[in-house]
């Protein structure tokens, strides 16, 4: 069951130089939900993710997290608000081991839970436990994605932002990643905001979802509603997933 609003994005406009990438976007994520943002490549999905963290800054509109206006807050302060991000392209530390990567994710004020948190990550992704002493750069793409999510979880986030977690991964690995997200949400009540080109997987996973086209949110509804929507089906689901 969804609780109160955790993330509230209202009228957000973001520019790269003079080019407007987001045209007044409204998105809300309530506590306990998995919310997906789908759309074609270049629609502005990742820009919205980065704007939440203040890089780039929203030029208009507001972003509120847990009742606090974070629109103009420095990025490192936003990260302290218990918003964690698994960015597009995974961006783990390639020369560090799996364990060291997880240590980098742990927030300094939560070290008393450190062992318990590591154990939770290994329960979720047993493959990482097998690779504990291996360098991040030598892992497969799927393992790197697991590590990126695991590292984000070490900060004990209230909100987990996932940017294209399935990108470039084999279908079986994608299923494992999506199952893990569902599990985190179900067992820990973790709130997740997910940007994803794999519309079919994202909509099956999501409580609610938004469709973005050219920097505008054009549609929203429950995951089920959008899966059944003929326009969404034609644009994002035909040819590959049924």
C-alpha positions in Angstrom: 0.0 0.0 0.0 1.3 3.4 -0.9 1.9 5.9 1.8 2.3 9.7 1.8 4.1 11.4 -1.1 7.9 10.9 -0.8 9.1 12.6 -4.0 7.1 15.4 -5.6 8.3 16.8 -8.9 6.3 19.8 -10.1 6.7 21.8 -13.3 10.3 21.0 -13.6 12.2 22.5 -16.6 15.8 21.5 -17.3 18.1 23.0 -19.9 21.4 22.0 -21.5 22.7 25.4 -22.6 19.7 26.9 -24.5 18.1 23.5 -25.3 15.2 22.6 -23.1 15.4 19.0 -22.1 12.4 18.9 -19.7 9.3 20.9 -20.4 7.5 21.3 -17.1 7.5 17.7 -15.8 5.1 16.6 -13.0 5.9 13.2 -11.3 5.0 12.0 -7.8 6.4 8.9 -6.0 4.6 7.8 -2.9 6.1 5.8 0.0 6.2 2.1 -0.7 5.6 2.4 -4.5 7.7 1.3 -7.5 7.2 4.0 -10.0 8.5 3.6 -13.6 9.3 6.2 -16.2 9.4 4.8 -19.7 10.0 6.4 -23.0 12.3 6.2 -26.1 16.0 6.9 -25.9 16.5 10.7 -25.7 13.1 11.4 -24.3 14.6 13.1 -21.2 14.3 10.2 -18.7 17.9 10.2 -17.5 17.9 14.0 -17.5 15.0 13.9 -14.9 17.0 11.4 -12.8 20.0 13.7 -12.8 17.9 16.8 -12.1 16.6 15.2 -8.9 20.3 15.2 -7.8 20.8 18.7 -8.9 23.2 18.1 -11.8 21.9 19.7 -14.0 19.7 22.0 -11.8 16.0 22.5 -12.6 15.7 26.0 -14.1 12.0 26.1 -13.1 9.6 24.1 -10.9 10.3 22.4 -7.6 11.5 19.0 -6.4 10.4 18.1 -2.9 11.7 15.0 -1.0 10.0 13.9 2.2 8.6 17.4 2.6 11.9 19.2 2.1 12.5 21.4 -1.0 15.7 20.0 -2.5 15.5 21.9 -5.9 18.5 24.2 -5.1 20.3 21.9 -2.6 23.9 20.9 -3.3 24.2 17.3 -4.7 26.1 16.0 -1.7 23.4 17.2 0.7 20.7 15.6 -1.5 22.6 12.3 -1.2 22.6 12.7 2.6 18.8 12.9 2.6 18.7 9.1 2.1 18.2 9.1 -1.7 20.5 6.6 -3.3 21.1 6.2 -7.0 22.3 3.4 -9.3 23.2 5.6 -12.3 23.0 4.7 -16.0 26.1 2.8 -17.0 26.5 1.4 -13.5 29.6 3.5 -12.6 31.1 1.1 -10.0 34.7 1.5 -9.0 36.4 -1.0 -11.4 39.7 -1.3 -9.6 38.1 -2.0 -6.2 36.8 -5.3 -5.1 33.1 -6.1 -4.7 33.5 -5.7 -0.9 35.3 -2.3 -1.3 32.6 -1.1 -3.6 30.0 -2.0 -1.1 32.0 -0.2 1.6 32.0 3.0 -0.5 28.2 2.9 -0.5 27.8 2.6 3.2 26.9 5.8 4.9 29.2 6.8 7.7 26.4 7.3 10.2 25.0 3.8 9.6 28.2 1.8 10.2 26.6 0.0 13.2 24.4 -1.8 10.6 27.2 -2.4 8.2 27.5 -6.2 8.6 23.8 -6.7 8.5 23.5 -4.5 5.4 26.2 -6.4 3.6 24.5 -9.7 4.4 21.2 -8.3 3.0 22.9 -7.4 -0.3 24.4 -10.9 -0.5 21.1 -12.5 0.3 19.6 -10.5 -2.5 22.4 -11.1 -5.0 24.2 -14.4 -4.0 26.4 -14.0 -7.1 28.1 -11.0 -5.4 29.1 -13.1 -2.4 30.8 -15.6 -4.7 32.8 -12.7 -6.2 33.5 -10.8 -2.9 37.3 -10.4 -3.5 37.0 -9.8 -7.3 37.6 -6.4 -8.8 34.5 -4.6 -10.0 36.0 -4.2 -13.5 36.3 -8.0 -14.0 32.6 -8.7 -13.3 30.1 -9.3 -16.0 27.6 -6.6 -16.9 24.9 -8.2 -14.9 27.1 -8.6 -11.9 28.2 -5.0 -12.2 24.5 -3.9 -12.2 23.9 -6.0 -9.1 26.9 -4.4 -7.4 25.7 -0.9 -8.4 22.3 -1.6 -6.8 23.9 -3.3 -3.8 26.2 -0.3 -3.3 23.2 2.1 -3.4 21.4 -0.1 -0.8 24.3 0.2 1.6 23.2 3.8 2.2 19.9 2.5 3.7 17.9 4.7 1.3 14.3 5.8 1.7 14.2 6.2 -2.1 16.2 4.2 -4.6 16.7 5.8 -8.0 17.5 3.3 -10.8 18.6 4.6 -14.2 18.3 2.0 -17.0 19.1 -1.1 -14.8 18.4 -3.5 -17.6 20.4 -1.8 -20.3 22.6 -4.2 -22.3 21.8 -7.2 -20.1 20.6 -10.7 -21.1 16.9 -11.4 -20.5 17.6 -13.9 -17.7 19.8 -11.3 -15.8 17.2 -8.6 -16.4 14.6 -10.9 -14.8 16.9 -11.4 -11.8 17.4 -7.7 -11.4 13.7 -6.9 -11.6 12.9 -9.8 -9.2 15.4 -8.3 -6.7 13.7 -4.9 -7.0 10.3 -6.4 -6.4 11.6 -8.3 -3.4 13.2 -5.2 -1.9 9.9 -3.4 -2.3 7.8 -6.2 -0.9 10.0 -7.2 2.1 11.6 -3.9 3.1 9.0 -1.5 1.8 11.7 0.3 -0.2 10.4 3.0 -2.5 11.8 2.8 -6.0 11.8 5.2 -8.9 13.0 3.5 -12.1 13.9 4.9 -15.5 13.8 2.1 -18.1 13.7 1.6 -21.8 12.5 -2.0 -21.3 8.9 -0.8 -21.1 7.4 -4.3 -20.8 9.6 -5.3 -17.8 9.2 -1.9 -16.1 5.4 -1.8 -16.4 5.0 -5.3 -15.1 7.1 -4.3 -12.1 5.7 -0.9 -11.4 2.8 0.1 -9.2 2.4 3.2 -11.3 4.2 4.5 -14.4 4.7 7.6 -16.5 5.4 7.9 -20.2 7.8 10.6 -21.4 8.1 11.9 -24.9 10.4 14.7 -25.9 10.7 16.1 -22.3 7.0 15.9 -21.6 5.1 13.4 -19.5 2.3 12.4 -21.9 0.6 9.6 -20.0 0.4 8.1 -16.5 -1.5 5.3 -14.9 -1.0 2.0 -13.1 1.5 -0.4 -14.6 -1.4 -2.6 -15.6 -3.3 0.2 -17.3 -0.3 1.3 -19.3 0.5 -2.3 -20.3 -3.0 -2.6 -21.7 -3.1 0.9 -23.3 -3.1 0.5 -27.2 -1.0 3.6 -27.7 1.7 2.4 -25.2 1.6 -1.0 -26.8 2.0 0.3 -30.3 4.9 2.7 -29.3 6.8 0.6 -26.8 5.6 -3.0 -26.6 5.2 -4.2 -30.1 7.9 -6.3 -31.7 9.5 -8.4 -29.1 7.4 -8.5 -25.9 3.8 -9.7 -25.7 
